[in-house]
């Protein structure tokens, strides 16, 4: 059985950043395990720019961003295995399978950086046949950017997630027609800048509170029926109309890849669908850490990297035996808040605690407030809060009294 100090499962942005930070913190026995044939993850197919402004202080494409980390991984001589699947994790033993062998790794610490996947058509229950021409937005992105294949000539897009918005622009640049992007919610689920740069700048309409109610076509998609929805997201009779298209792209949400974490017995959050972690990104299983989109779906890859670097450093600190897990404080979602990360504080923090969450609604001029055992300790005004964009608030350690049992984060609407 091979001995590994830190196993990093996942070789995308999160895994690369975590492994590099662990190496820089003094750990030499690290192994990155990646199921795809190369490192870099989804970044390899994201040829648009907008990456790296926070981490590298310049604007990069996805492959350029990945290359910055890959270069450092090679410079530090950090071992990695590609084309390798993790089958099982039990009591610190990771079982992997590749074309070469079946292998067991005895790991002192494990960083779960498995990323996320797209929600498929089957989760939507939209009537219609299994006609060709229905793709997730990420699959269409891979077809165009990595394989040079255009999925279709006229593509409707369901869902206004960032990948869907970016693909609306990409399809248009390749000569396809995008008649509309449909969003069932009354607001976009993507970044405001992507709505502007990918839709408005190209004259592509964003139809809020609309959805696809049926898909036409047998061998190939020929069109879709769309309808306006009410406040309960149910189609409104009389609002149905047809849109002619040969392709339908789905951008209807991302799901953290956490089958391995669940099978290992890691405590999970029903809201984020990631692990419940403390301020050190440690789960409830000793030696297990989680970061990146497996923990909670991020807006920016820069934030994935920053968070994952912390996971790498904390894993090294865990190996040193310095961490203590004495008193536990629960961090809870208050009014207007969904999915606080971290969900716990262990011990008394010695540095600011950055709490990230998504607002439940669209707010202007609202305040994010924090209560420790019912006492307001922090409040900050936010010009705009939208469910499609991550929000955060930093708590100074002196604001958190020793012995605090619960921290509640609220969004309080402007009066």
DRENGURO-277081 format. One record per residue (C-alpha): x, y, z. Coordinates in steps of 0.5 Angstrom, whole numbers, padded with zeros to 4 digits, always signed. Example, Ala and Ser with C-alpha at 12.3 -4.5 7.8 and 13.67 -1.06 7.14 Angstrom:
// residues 2
+0025-0009+0016;+0027-0002+0014;
This chain:
// residues 415
+0000+0000+0000;+0003+0007-0002;+0004+0012+0003;+0001+0019+0002;+0001+0025+0007;-0004+0029+0003;-0008+0026-0003;-0012+0031-0007;-0018+0029-0011;-0019+0033-0017;-0014+0036-0021;-0018+0042-0023;-0017+0049-0021;-0019+0047-0014;-0014+0041-0013;-0008+0045-0017;-0009+0051-0012;-0010+0046-0006;-0004+0042-0008;+0001+0048-0009;-0001+0051-0003;+0000+0045+0001;+0007+0044-0002;+0009+0051-0001;+0007+0050+0007;+0012+0045+0007;+0009+0038+0005;+0013+0034+0000;+0009+0028+0000;+0003+0030-0004;-0001+0026-0010;-0006+0029-0014;-0011+0025-0017;-0015+0027-0023;-0020+0022-0027;-0019+0026-0034;-0014+0025-0038;-0010+0032-0037;-0010+0037-0031;-0014+0043-0031;-0021+0041-0031;-0027+0045-0034;-0022+0051-0035;-0019+0048-0041;-0025+0049-0045;-0027+0056-0043;-0023+0060-0048;-0026+0066-0046;-0023+0071-0042;-0024+0074-0035;-0020+0069-0031;-0015+0071-0026;-0016+0078-0024;-0016+0077-0017;-0010+0072-0016;-0006+0074-0022;-0008+0081-0023;-0009+0080-0030;-0014+0078-0035;-0013+0071-0037;-0017+0066-0041;-0019+0059-0038;-0013+0055-0041;-0008+0061-0039;-0011+0061-0032;-0010+0053-0032;-0003+0054-0035;+0000+0058-0029;-0002+0053-0024;+0000+0047-0028;+0007+0051-0029;+0008+0051-0022;+0006+0044-0021;+0011+0042-0025;+0016+0047-0022;+0015+0044-0015;+0015+0037-0018;+0008+0035-0015;+0006+0028-0017;+0000+0027-0020;-0004+0021-0024;-0009+0023-0029;-0014+0018-0032;-0015+0015-0025;-0022+0014-0022;-0023+0014-0014;-0027+0008-0013;-0027+0009-0005;-0025+0012+0001;-0025+0009+0008;-0021+0011+0014;-0016+0014+0010;-0015+0009+0005;-0016+0011-0002;-0018+0006-0007;-0016+0008-0014;-0017+0005-0021;-0013+0007-0028;-0012+0003-0034;-0005+0001-0031;-0007-0002-0024;-0012-0002-0018;-0008+0002-0012;-0009+0003-0005;-0007+0009-0002;-0006+0010+0006;-0007+0018+0007;-0006+0022+0013;-0010+0028+0010;-0015+0028+0004;-0017+0034+0000;-0024+0033-0004;-0024+0038-0010;-0028+0034-0014;-0032+0040-0017;-0039+0040-0020;-0043+0037-0026;-0049+0040-0030;-0056+0039-0028;-0059+0034-0034;-0065+0034-0038;-0068+0028-0034;-0068+0033-0028;-0073+0038-0031;-0079+0033-0033;-0080+0037-0040;-0085+0033-0044;-0082+0031-0051;-0078+0025-0055;-0071+0024-0054;-0069+0028-0060;-0062+0029-0062;-0060+0037-0061;-0061+0037-0053;-0054+0039-0050;-0052+0042-0043;-0049+0048-0044;-0042+0045-0042;-0042+0040-0047;-0044+0045-0052;-0038+0049-0050;-0033+0043-0050;-0036+0041-0057;-0034+0048-0060;-0028+0050-0056;-0024+0043-0056;-0027+0039-0062;-0029+0044-0067;-0036+0042-0068;-0042+0047-0068;-0048+0043-0064;-0053+0047-0068;-0055+0053-0073;-0061+0056-0068;-0061+0054-0061;-0065+0056-0056;-0062+0056-0049;-0066+0054-0042;-0063+0057-0036;-0059+0064-0035;-0053+0060-0031;-0046+0063-0033;-0044+0058-0038;-0051+0059-0041;-0050+0066-0042;-0043+0065-0045;-0045+0060-0050;-0051+0065-0052;-0045+0069-0054;-0041+0063-0057;-0046+0060-0061;-0047+0067-0064;-0040+0069-0066;-0040+0062-0069;-0046+0064-0074;-0051+0061-0070;-0058+0064-0068;-0060+0065-0061;-0067+0067-0061;-0068+0067-0053;-0065+0065-0047;-0071+0063-0042;-0070+0064-0034;-0076+0061-0030;-0074+0065-0024;-0075+0073-0024;-0068+0074-0024;-0062+0072-0028;-0058+0066-0024;-0051+0069-0028;-0047+0074-0026;-0049+0081-0028;-0043+0083-0032;-0045+0076-0037;-0052+0079-0038;-0049+0085-0041;-0043+0082-0044;-0046+0076-0047;-0053+0078-0048;-0055+0085-0049;-0048+0087-0053;-0051+0082-0058;-0058+0083-0058;-0060+0077-0055;-0067+0077-0051;-0067+0075-0044;-0074+0072-0042;-0075+0072-0035;-0080+0068-0031;-0081+0064-0038;-0079+0056-0039;-0080+0051-0044;-0086+0047-0043;-0085+0042-0049;-0080+0040-0054;-0082+0038-0061;-0078+0033-0066;-0077+0026-0067;-0070+0025-0070;-0068+0032-0069;-0071+0038-0065;-0075+0042-0069;-0077+0047-0064;-0080+0048-0057;-0086+0051-0053;-0085+0056-0048;-0089+0059-0043;-0089+0065-0038;-0089+0062-0031;-0093+0065-0025;-0090+0066-0018;-0090+0059-0016;-0086+0057-0023;-0092+0054-0026;-0094+0055-0033;-0099+0061-0034;-0105+0058-0039;-0105+0062-0046;-0098+0065-0045;-0095+0059-0049;-0092+0060-0056;-0087+0056-0061;-0080+0058-0062;-0077+0054-0068;-0070+0052-0067;-0066+0045-0068;-0062+0045-0061;-0063+0047-0054;-0058+0048-0049;-0059+0047-0042;-0056+0052-0037;-0061+0050-0031;-0056+0049-0025;-0049+0046-0022;-0049+0040-0017;-0043+0039-0013;-0040+0032-0014;-0040+0029-0008;-0042+0022-0008;-0035+0020-0006;-0036+0025+0000;-0043+0022+0002;-0040+0015+0001;-0034+0016+0006;-0039+0019+0011;-0038+0026+0011;-0043+0031+0014;-0047+0034+0008;-0051+0041+0008;-0058+0040+0005;-0057+0047+0002;-0050+0048-0001;-0050+0040-0003;-0043+0040-0001;-0040+0038+0006;-0041+0042+0012;-0034+0045+0014;-0031+0049+0019;-0027+0056+0018;-0021+0051+0016;-0025+0048+0011;-0025+0041+0015;-0031+0037+0015;-0033+0033+0021;-0028+0027+0019;-0021+0028+0022;-0016+0029+0016;-0022+0031+0011;-0022+0038+0008;-0026+0040+0002;-0026+0046-0003;-0028+0049-0009;-0034+0048-0013;-0035+0041-0009;-0036+0045-0003;-0041+0050-0006;-0042+0053-0013;-0037+0059-0014;-0038+0065-0019;-0031+0066-0020;-0025+0061-0021;-0021+0066-0017;-0025+0065-0011;-0024+0058-0012;-0017+0058-0012;-0016+0063-0006;-0021+0058-0002;-0017+0052-0004;-0010+0055-0002;-0013+0055+0005;-0015+0048+0005;-0008+0046+0003;-0005+0050+0008;-0010+0048+0013;-0009+0040+0011;-0001+0041+0013;-0003+0045+0019;-0007+0039+0021;-0001+0034+0020;+0003+0038+0024;-0002+0037+0030;-0003+0044+0031;-0010+0044+0030;-0015+0044+0036;-0022+0042+0036;-0025+0044+0042;-0031+0049+0043;-0036+0049+0036;-0040+0055+0034;-0046+0053+0029;-0046+0058+0023;-0054+0059+0021;-0058+0062+0015;-0062+0067+0018;-0067+0071+0014;-0066+0072+0006;-0060+0068+0007;-0058+0061+0003;-0052+0056+0005;-0047+0060+0009;-0040+0057+0008;-0037+0055+0013;-0042+0052+0017;-0038+0052+0024;-0033+0055+0028;-0028+0050+0032;-0025+0053+0037;-0023+0061+0038;-0021+0064+0031;-0015+0068+0031;-0016+0071+0024;-0022+0074+0021;-0027+0069+0019;-0030+0070+0012;-0037+0068+0011;-0040+0067+0004;-0047+0066+0002;-0053+0067-0003;-0058+0072-0002;-0065+0068-0003;-0068+0074-0007;-0066+0081-0010;-0064+0087-0006;-0062+0094-0007;-0059+0098-0001;-0060+0092+0004;-0056+0090+0010;-0052+0084+0012;-0052+0083+0019;-0049+0078+0024;-0052+0076+0031;-0048+0072+0036;-0052+0069+0041;-0057+0074+0039;-0053+0080+0040;-0051+0084+0033;-0044+0084+0032;-0043+0086+0025;-0047+0090+0020;-0045+0092+0013;-0049+0095+0007;-0049+0092+0000;-0052+0096-0006;-0054+0090-0009;-0055+0083-0007;-0058+0078-0012;-0058+0070-0012;-0054+0069-0018;-0048+0072-0014;-0044+0070-0008;-0044+0075-0002;-0040+0075+0004;-0038+0078+0010;-0032+0078+0014;-0032+0077+0022;-0026+0080+0026;-0024+0075+0031;-0025+0080+0037;-0033+0080+0035;-0034+0073+0037;-0034+0072+0044;-0031+0065+0047;-0036+0060+0048;-0041+0063+0043;-0046+0058+0041;-0049+0060+0035;-0048+0065+0029;-0054+0068+0025;-0053+0071+0018;-0059+0076+0016;-0060+0080+0010;-0065+0086+0012;-0068+0090+0007;-0068+0097+0006;-0073+0101+0010;
